[in-house]
Amino acid sequence: MGSDFDIDDIVYIKGTKKARIVRQTIWKTTFYVYGSGRKLIVPNKSLWSLQIEKDLPNSESYEEKDN
């Protein structure tokens, strides 16, 4: 997942499931899914299909600019 996502990052899978990245290897990434107490193991080649989102740092002070 590179430097965009790190272990212990809180992410949203498909915008609905809140999860924490608990392990990353060359071949797979493991998530702990909040609310279900389950882990989700995904091959890294399939990560793109999860539509993973992460809150922006300092998102409270982030302001969108109209073009």
Backbone hydrogen bonds in HBPLUS format (Angstrom, degrees):
<---DONOR---> <-ACCEPTOR-->    atom                        ^
c    i                          cat <-CA-CA->   ^        H-A-AA   ^      H-
h    n   atom  resd res      DA  || num        DHA   H-A  angle D-A-AA Bond
n    s   type  num  typ     dist DA aas  dist angle  dist       angle   num
A0009-ASP N   A0006-ASP O   3.11 MM   3  5.62 152.9  2.19 136.6 136.2     1
A0008-ASP N   A0021-ILE O   2.72 MM  13  5.16 173.2  1.72 155.8 155.6     2
A0021-ILE N   A0009-ASP O   3.04 MM  12  5.61 157.7  2.09 154.5 161.1     3
A0011-VAL N   A0019-ALA O   2.77 MM   8  5.36 166.8  1.79 159.1 163.8     4
A0019-ALA N   A0011-VAL O   2.85 MM   8  5.36 164.4  1.87 158.4 158.6     5
A0012-TYR N   A0053-GLU O   2.79 MM  41  5.03 156.6  1.85 142.8 148.6     6
A0053-GLU N   A0012-TYR O   2.87 MM  41  5.03 155.8  1.93 145.0 152.9     7
A0013-ILE N   A0017-LYS O   2.77 MM   4  5.03 160.7  1.81 146.6 150.2     8
A0016-THR N   A0013-ILE O   3.18 MM   3  6.02 159.6  2.22 126.2 126.1     9
A0017-LYS N   A0013-ILE O   3.20 MM   4  5.03 172.7  2.21 144.7 142.5    10
A0014-LYS N   A0050-LEU O   3.10 MM  36  5.97 127.7  2.38 157.3 170.7    11
A0014-LYS N   A0051-GLN O   3.26 MM  37  5.03 147.1  2.37 116.4 125.6    12
A0034-TYR N   A0018-LYS O   2.93 MM  16  5.70 148.2  2.04 145.5 155.5    13
A0020-ARG N   A0032-TYR O   2.87 MM  12  5.18 153.8  1.94 142.4 150.4    14
A0032-TYR N   A0020-ARG O   2.80 MM  12  5.18 156.2  1.85 149.0 157.0    15
A0022-VAL N   A0030-THR O   2.87 MM   8  5.68 160.0  1.91 149.4 155.7    16
A0023-ARG N   A0030-THR O   3.37 MM   7  5.03 151.9  2.45 137.2 134.1    17
A0030-THR N   A0023-ARG O   2.80 MM   7  5.03 168.3  1.82 149.7 152.5    18
A0025-THR N   A0028-LYS O   2.85 MM   3  5.36 158.2  1.90 167.6 173.7    19
A0044-ASN N   A0027-TRP O   2.92 MM  17  5.64 165.8  1.94 128.1 132.5    20
A0029-THR N   A0042-VAL O   2.90 MM  13  5.42 158.3  1.95 153.3 159.2    21
A0042-VAL N   A0029-THR O   2.91 MM  13  5.42 170.5  1.92 159.0 161.6    22
A0031-PHE N   A0040-LEU O   2.80 MM   9  5.02 162.5  1.83 146.4 152.5    23
A0040-LEU N   A0031-PHE O   2.77 MM   9  5.02 156.8  1.82 142.1 149.4    24
A0033-VAL N   A0038-ARG O   2.85 MM   5  5.56 167.4  1.87 164.3 168.5    25
A0046-SER N   A0043-PRO O   2.83 MM   3  5.49 161.3  1.86 122.7 129.2    26
A0047-LEU N   A0044-ASN O   3.26 MM   3  5.21 167.7  2.28 105.2 108.9    27
A0049-SER N   A0046-SER O   3.13 MM   3  5.79 145.3  2.26 116.6 124.4    28
A0050-LEU N   A0047-LEU O   3.00 MM   3  5.51 161.3  2.04 117.8 123.8    29
A0061-SER N   A0058-ASN O   2.97 MM   3  5.65 140.3  2.14 117.0 126.4    30
